[in-house]
């Protein structure tokens, strides 16, 4: 039996006030592969040329955005709805972080369910009547003295968490800038070169500690994770030092 199609969440902009913010939200969504935008009763009407100008490359989201008269109509086909708000509410509902919300959304989407995320108007956010229609509240641990997020910022934050939940992204990678890591042989040869030069300079003293000093150096070279370019740079430095010392007698 084939697995159900995973449907990405719909981002539902409730009574947005400025076309520029709608366009910016579209850009934020497309940054993270989200294309299901719904717009509820926009203040300045629809379509909005300012939204198109601000979308800058994400215009297809606006072209395909659904226009709805109210929240009930916008979420009619949703199996689960999150409401984003920074303010306390006199409503009994689960309150989750964006990370947890998108983790839940991914699990539901994998079962073929439809998830909606409500974003309130810029000035005051979602009304209690809007939040009452949602299954859960999403709140970000922002500065309590300045809790309001711009519409596009909020969309970006939720989009990022969705992408993080659905893509295997390593928390840290090494940017190699057109080179590659040195092989074990390369590193061993570098160690040989250093030992040769340091031995000639009388570095390994006293003799009874020489082996331990060499071992520590070998361990350091192996631990550093050098690239081929870095190994060649070290070889060049050693050769230049040896040349200048010989030249100076």
N, C-alpha and C positions, 0 to 999 in steps of 0.2 A: 504494500500500500504506500503510495507516494506521500511524502510529508506535505502538509499544507503550505501554501505560499506565505512567506513572511512579508507582512505589510508594514511599512515604516509608519511611525506615528504621524498624525495630522497636527500641524501647528495652527491653532485657531486664534486669530487676532480679534479680540472683542472690542468693538467700537473704537478702533484706532483713530487718532486725531490728525496725524500728519502723514502725508504721502511719503515724505522722505524716510520716516521711520518704518513704513511698510516695505519700502525698497531696501533699506538697510537690513531688515529682518530676512528678506528673501536672500540677500547675499550671504548672511550668516547661515541660513539653512543649507544653501547649496554648497557652502564650504565643507559641510559634513555629510553631503549626499542625501539630504532631505528635500523632497520636492512637493510634498502634499500640504499646501497652504489653503486655509479657509479664512474668509474675512466676514466679520459680522458687523453690519450697519456702520460702515466707515463714515466719519463725520463729514468729509469733503467729497463724498460720492465716489463712484467707481465706474470705469477705470480712472486712474489718477496719473497725469503726466509726470508729476514730481516723483512718484513712486518708481516709474519706469526709468527716469533719469538716474535715480539713486541706486537702482538695482544693478546697473552696470555689469552686464554679462549674465545676470540671473533673471533676465526678463521673462524667460519661459515659465518660471514659477508664477509670475503675475498673470501671464496669459492663461494659465491653467487653473488659477486660484478659483475656488468656489465662493460665491457671494451668497450670504444668508441674512435673513431679516432679524434673527434672534439666536441666542445660544442654543435653545432647545432644538431648533432646526439644524444647527451646525453639528450637533453631537448625536443626532438621531440614530445614526448607524454605528456609533462607537460602543464597544463592549466595556470600555473602562476609560475614565477621564481624570486627568490630573489638572489641578488649578494652581497656577503659580502666583504666589502672593507673599509679601514680606511682612504684612500686618497681622496681628493677632485677630482671631475670629471667635465669635461666640457660637461655634459650631463644633460638634463632636465628630471628628474625622481623623484618619491617620495623617500624620505629618512626616514627610520623608525628605531626604536630601535629593538633589538632582541625580547624583550617582545611583541611589537606591531606586528612584523613580524610573530611570532608564534601564536599570537591571530588571525591574518588574516588567517594563514595556517590552523588552527583548523576549522575556519568557512568554509573555502573552502573544506577542507577534509570531513567535515560533509555533504557536498552536493555531495560527490563522485568525487570531482575534484582532480587532481594530482598536487602536488606542488614540485618544485625543489629548492634546495639551492646550489649556486655555491660558492666554496672555491678556492682561487687562489693558485698558487705555492708559496713555502716558501720564495723565495728570493725577489720577487717583487710584488706578489699578482696578481690579475686579470688585464688583459689588457683592455683598453677602448673597444676593439672589443668584448671582452667577456661580459663586463657590458652592452653594447648596446643591447645585446640579452635578458636581464632581464627586468622584469616589474618594479622592485623596488630595491633600494639599502638598505642594512642593515649596519648600522654603530654603533659602540660602543663608548661611551664617554670616551675614553682612554686618557692617558697622551699625549698631543700633541708633546712633546719632544721625546717620545718613543711610537709611535702608533702601531707598528707591533705586531700582535698576532701570536703565533705558530699555525700551522694548527690544531693540536689536541686541543689546548686551545679554538680555535674558534668553533670547532665542539662540544666541551663540553658545551660551553656557549649556543649555539643554541639548543643543545639537552636538556639542563636543562630547558630552557624556553618552549620548546615543552611539556616536561613532566609536567611542572607546569600548563600549559594551559589545559592539558587533564586529570589530576588527582586531586582529591579533597584532598589537603594536608593542614592541619592546620598550621598556621604560628607559633604556639607555643603549645607544649604539655609538660606535666609533666612526667618525667621519674621516676617511683615509685620504681625501684630497688627491686623487689620481695616483695613489701608490698602494702598497699592500704590506701586510706584516712580514717582517723578516723571518726566514726559516730558522730552525734550530741550528743548522750548520752555519748560517750567516752569523748568528749570535755567538756561536762557539769560536768562530774565526776572529770575531771582534775581541772576544775575551783573550784569545791567544795574542793578538796584536797589543792589547793593553798590558798584558803580563810582560811581554817582551820589552816594551818601552819602559815600564815601571821598574822592571828588574835592572835594566841598564842604568836607570837613574838612582838605584839604591833604595827604592821605596820599601821593599820587603825586608824590614829590619825590626827587631832582631831575627836571626835565622830560624829560631825555634817557633816563631809566630807566623812565619811566611805562609805555610800551608793554610792556616786558618784565615789569613788575610785574602789569599787567592780564592778560597771557597766563598767568602763573603762577597767578593766582587762578582764571581760567577752567578751567585744567587741574585744579586742586584740586576745584572744584565737580563737574566731570565724573567725576573719579575716586572721589568719595565714595559714589556710589550712593545718593543721597538719596531718601527717600519724599516723597509729596505733603504729608503732614502735617509733615514736617521743613522742607520748603520754605516752607510757610505760617508755621511758627514763626519762621523766619529773617526773613521779611517783617515779621511782627508786631514782632519785636525792633527791626528797623531803624526802623519807623514810630514806635515808642515812644521810642527814643533821640532821633529827630529832633524829636518833639513836646516832650520834656522840655528839650532844648537851646533850642528856640524859646521855650518858656515862661520859661526862665531868662534870655532875652535874649542 
